[in-house]
């Protein structure tokens, strides 16, 4: 089965923002009908250190259902000992980012999205749009990548998932309460442009693969969250990354970014201090992980949890 849709989950810090632009009125997860039972979780954590610097590497799931208790034990201790929080991006809800989403997601040059799709893909696309409660032509002015991201996320929002429950939300809240500096490895605009600069053919293929696995979305996401909660990094890597079918997507959205972040960590080790780096869990597992890129620089990441 084709798996390119799973790459979407590497970019979830702005997924809720994207879907709020696509579907006004769905800017947050709907209230759950009842209070969910709290589930304990022990997601993976690594440590990179030298004589005067410690960098924690924490793999997150950006969009989660309510009721997962992961902020405890080594993760909480590491965060509370840190002096700086580092995430993929900062302030994804800023109004200027909303404007950038609307601008970047428009097709340039203008072209009708559905007219670019083969008949069988168009049929599946229109059916999926109906299932998420959008008119078939709601995204006709947008790029295929934007439609793919929206269709990968809107069903989960309807099920009660949201960034408000994601790991970053709690960490950012804690950092603000402590007046802890918070920096981003990338800008929201840069993340968006990674998708937007993909060749049109690749974007259409990406959307087609999202539609192929659309009926299994909820099941696959539950499997990924279960692996994350248990700290099963290898299983999570297999679910998120290792069956991806498009080398260009893998290079642009995963490998190149992991290399850049490993370079950032290498440079940050030259400064004293304690840093808590929280990025999508798919970046911290598998053959092309950040840890693998660090090892190529003779830097060892030690699993702590």
CORBEL-V463310 format. One record per residue. N is the residue number from 1. RES is the residue in three letters. SS is DSSP state (~ for helix, > for strand, _ for the rest). PHI is phi in whole degrees, 0 to 359 (NA if undefined). OMEGA is omega in whole degrees, 0 to 359 (999 if undefined). Layout:
# CORBEL-V463310
N RES SS PHI OMEGA
N RES SS PHI OMEGA
This chain:
# CORBEL-V463310
1 UNK _ NA 180
2 UNK _ 285 189
3 UNK _ 235 187
4 UNK ~ 302 181
5 UNK ~ 301 184
6 UNK ~ 295 177
7 UNK ~ 299 176
8 UNK ~ 307 186
9 UNK ~ 288 172
10 UNK ~ 283 187
11 UNK ~ 241 187
12 UNK ~ 294 176
13 UNK ~ 306 178
14 UNK ~ 248 182
15 UNK ~ 296 180
16 UNK ~ 295 176
17 UNK ~ 297 179
18 UNK ~ 300 185
19 UNK ~ 287 175
20 UNK ~ 291 175
21 UNK ~ 289 182
22 UNK ~ 286 186
23 UNK _ 223 179
24 UNK _ 307 182
25 UNK _ 96 178
26 UNK _ 244 186
27 UNK _ 278 178
28 UNK _ 211 179
29 UNK _ 293 177
30 UNK _ 292 179
31 UNK _ 297 178
32 UNK _ 290 181
33 UNK _ 294 178
34 UNK _ 209 181
35 UNK _ 290 183
36 UNK _ 287 175
37 UNK _ 295 181
38 UNK _ 285 180
39 UNK > 248 178
40 UNK > 288 180
41 UNK _ 221 178
42 UNK _ 230 181
43 UNK _ 295 188
44 UNK _ 291 179
45 UNK > 217 178
46 UNK > 235 180
47 UNK > 232 172
48 UNK > 241 186
49 UNK > 209 166
50 UNK _ 229 187
51 UNK _ 298 186
52 UNK _ 228 182
53 UNK > 223 173
54 UNK > 234 177
55 UNK > 235 177
56 UNK > 272 177
57 UNK > 243 183
58 UNK > 241 179
59 UNK > 271 185
60 UNK > 250 160
61 UNK _ 249 191
62 UNK _ 285 181
63 UNK _ 242 185
64 UNK > 227 168
65 UNK _ 284 177
66 UNK _ 290 170
67 UNK _ 93 177
68 UNK > 255 182
69 UNK > 260 182
70 UNK _ 250 185
71 UNK _ 275 182
72 UNK _ 198 173
73 UNK ~ 55 184
74 UNK ~ 302 181
75 UNK ~ 295 180
76 UNK ~ 298 180
77 UNK ~ 297 180
78 UNK ~ 295 181
79 UNK ~ 297 184
80 UNK ~ 289 175
81 UNK _ 269 185
82 UNK _ 270 178
83 UNK _ 252 181
84 UNK > 214 173
85 UNK > 258 177
86 UNK > 236 175
87 UNK > 235 181
88 UNK _ 297 178
89 UNK _ 222 178
90 UNK _ 235 174
91 UNK _ 55 178
92 UNK _ 294 182
93 UNK _ 269 179
94 UNK _ 302 180
95 UNK ~ 304 179
96 UNK ~ 293 178
97 UNK ~ 288 176
98 UNK ~ 303 179
99 UNK ~ 296 179
100 UNK ~ 294 178
101 UNK ~ 301 181
102 UNK ~ 301 181
103 UNK ~ 284 186
104 UNK ~ 289 184
105 UNK _ 283 177
106 UNK > 287 179
107 UNK _ 294 180
108 UNK _ 221 7
109 UNK _ 288 181
110 UNK _ 302 175
111 UNK _ 200 183
112 UNK _ 279 184
113 UNK _ 301 185
114 UNK ~ 294 179
115 UNK ~ 290 178
116 UNK ~ 275 188
117 UNK _ 266 172
118 UNK _ 302 185
119 UNK ~ 308 183
120 UNK ~ 290 177
121 UNK ~ 288 178
122 UNK ~ 299 179
123 UNK ~ 299 179
124 UNK ~ 295 179
125 UNK ~ 297 182
126 UNK ~ 295 176
127 UNK ~ 293 179
128 UNK ~ 295 178
129 UNK ~ 300 178
130 UNK ~ 297 182
131 UNK ~ 294 179
132 UNK _ 268 174
133 UNK _ 85 179
134 UNK _ 247 173
135 UNK _ 300 183
136 UNK _ 304 183
137 UNK _ 264 186
138 UNK _ 299 184
139 UNK _ 246 184
140 UNK _ 301 182
141 UNK _ 273 186
142 UNK > 260 176
143 UNK _ 286 178
144 UNK ~ 301 181
145 UNK ~ 299 181
146 UNK ~ 294 177
147 UNK ~ 297 179
148 UNK ~ 297 180
149 UNK ~ 294 180
150 UNK ~ 300 182
151 UNK ~ 287 176
152 UNK ~ 277 190
153 UNK ~ 237 186
154 UNK ~ 304 178
155 UNK ~ 299 181
156 UNK ~ 286 176
157 UNK ~ 298 178
158 UNK ~ 296 180
159 UNK _ 274 178
160 UNK _ 102 175
161 UNK _ 283 177
162 UNK > 187 176
163 UNK ~ 293 178
164 UNK ~ 299 177
165 UNK ~ 264 183
166 UNK _ 290 184
167 UNK ~ 299 182
168 UNK ~ 300 183
169 UNK ~ 302 180
170 UNK ~ 292 181
171 UNK ~ 297 179
172 UNK ~ 295 178
173 UNK ~ 298 178
174 UNK ~ 296 180
175 UNK ~ 297 179
176 UNK ~ 296 180
177 UNK ~ 297 181
178 UNK _ 264 187
179 UNK _ 56 180
180 UNK _ 279 175
181 UNK > 303 182
182 UNK > 228 181
183 UNK > 234 180
184 UNK > 248 175
185 UNK _ 283 180
186 UNK _ 220 171
187 UNK _ 258 176
188 UNK ~ 304 180
189 UNK ~ 298 180
190 UNK ~ 295 177
191 UNK ~ 297 180
192 UNK ~ 299 183
193 UNK ~ 289 174
194 UNK ~ 301 175
195 UNK ~ 289 190
196 UNK ~ 293 181
197 UNK _ 271 175
198 UNK _ 296 177
199 UNK _ 305 182
200 UNK ~ 303 180
201 UNK ~ 298 179
202 UNK ~ 294 179
203 UNK ~ 296 179
204 UNK ~ 295 177
205 UNK ~ 298 178
206 UNK ~ 300 179
207 UNK ~ 297 180
208 UNK ~ 298 181
209 UNK ~ 286 172
210 UNK ~ 301 181
211 UNK ~ 293 180
212 UNK ~ 297 182
213 UNK ~ 258 183
214 UNK ~ 307 181
215 UNK ~ 297 183
216 UNK ~ 261 187
217 UNK ~ 306 185
218 UNK ~ 297 180
219 UNK ~ 297 181
220 UNK ~ 295 180
221 UNK ~ 294 177
222 UNK ~ 299 178
223 UNK ~ 295 179
224 UNK ~ 295 180
225 UNK ~ 294 177
226 UNK ~ 298 179
227 UNK ~ 295 179
228 UNK ~ 296 181
229 UNK ~ 300 182
230 UNK _ 273 182
231 UNK _ 69 182
232 UNK _ 272 188
233 UNK ~ 297 180
234 UNK ~ 294 177
235 UNK ~ 296 179
236 UNK ~ 296 178
237 UNK ~ 298 179
238 UNK ~ 296 181
239 UNK ~ 290 188
240 UNK ~ 266 194
241 UNK _ 238 201
242 UNK _ 281 176
243 UNK _ 250 179
244 UNK _ 295 190
245 UNK _ 257 187
246 UNK _ 250 182
247 UNK ~ 300 181
248 UNK ~ 293 177
249 UNK ~ 300 179
250 UNK ~ 300 182
251 UNK ~ 295 186
252 UNK ~ 286 188
253 UNK ~ 270 184
254 UNK ~ 237 191
255 UNK ~ 295 182
256 UNK ~ 299 179
257 UNK ~ 291 178
258 UNK ~ 299 178
259 UNK ~ 296 180
260 UNK ~ 296 180
261 UNK ~ 290 176
262 UNK ~ 297 177
263 UNK ~ 296 178
264 UNK ~ 298 180
265 UNK ~ 297 178
266 UNK ~ 303 180
267 UNK ~ 291 182
268 UNK ~ 292 177
269 UNK _ 296 179
270 UNK _ 281 179
271 UNK _ 247 178
272 UNK _ 290 177
273 UNK > 135 180
274 UNK > 232 187
275 UNK > 236 177
276 UNK > 251 182
277 UNK > 258 180
278 UNK > 240 180
279 UNK > 227 181
280 UNK > 309 187
281 UNK ~ 300 179
282 UNK ~ 295 178
283 UNK ~ 278 186
284 UNK ~ 250 179
285 UNK _ 206 177
286 UNK _ 96 187
287 UNK _ 293 183
288 UNK _ 251 187
289 UNK _ 295 174
290 UNK ~ 302 180
291 UNK ~ 297 177
292 UNK ~ 295 179
293 UNK ~ 293 176
294 UNK ~ 293 180
295 UNK ~ 300 177
296 UNK _ 295 177
297 UNK _ 260 181
298 UNK _ 64 177
299 UNK _ 245 185
300 UNK _ 259 173
301 UNK _ 254 185
302 UNK > 257 178
303 UNK > 290 181
304 UNK _ 254 176
305 UNK _ 219 999
